[in-house]
Each structure stands twice: as structure tokens, then as C-alpha cells.
Amino acid sequence: MIDEVNDACKKLNKGLGVPVSPPNPGEKALGRASAVNVVLGIGLVAVGALTSLKWCAVLGIAAIGSSAVMAWESKRRRDD
């Protein structure tokens, strides 16, 4: 998924004449980011559950979902 987004960004940058290349994180970087997102997501869900700040719970659920996508991408890169 990251490769597809990077390819689309490269085409857009080339069309606009912008010499910026998007980052291409490796397997370890994706794994670390996934772990951090899980911890932050659980913390935000806990804060949202214990207080009246329900937006924290929603943000925490989004962080956990993002973590799952990054873990899947990391596994896919490991298998390639």
C-alpha cells in the first residue's frame, strides 16, 4: 500500500516539477511505528472511557486501526 501511494506521489511530483521524493520506511520502522500506535491508541481509549472526552476514544480506535495497517504492511515487506 505504501508503494502504491509513493508511486502516485512520484507521478504527481513529476507532473508538477517538484523534486521531492516520498519516504519509504523499512520493515523495522513500520514495526516500531505500529507498536507506538497500539500503546497510544490503548491510552487514548482508556482516557476516553474514564472521562467525558469521547473524542479521545475515537482517536484511540483510529490509532489502533492504523497500527493494524502498519503491522500488515510490515509483514508484507518481510515476506517480499
C-alpha positions, 0 to 999 in steps of 0.5 A, a space after each residue: 500500500 505504501 508503494 502504491 501511494 509513493 508511486 502516485 506521489 512520484 507521478 504527481 511530483 513529476 507532473 508538477 516539477 517538484 523534486 521531492 521524493 516520498 519516504 519509504 520506511 523499512 520493515 523495522 520502522 513500520 514495526 516500531 511505528 505500529 507498536 507506538 500506535 497500539 500503546 497510544 491508541 490503548 491510552 487514548 481509549 482508556 482516557 476516553 472511557 474514564 472521562 467525558 472526552 469521547 473524542 479521545 476514544 475515537 482517536 484511540 480506535 483510529 490509532 489502533 486501526 492504523 497500527 493494524 495497517 502498519 503491522 500488515 504492511 510490515 509483514 508484507 515487506 518481510 515476506 517480499 
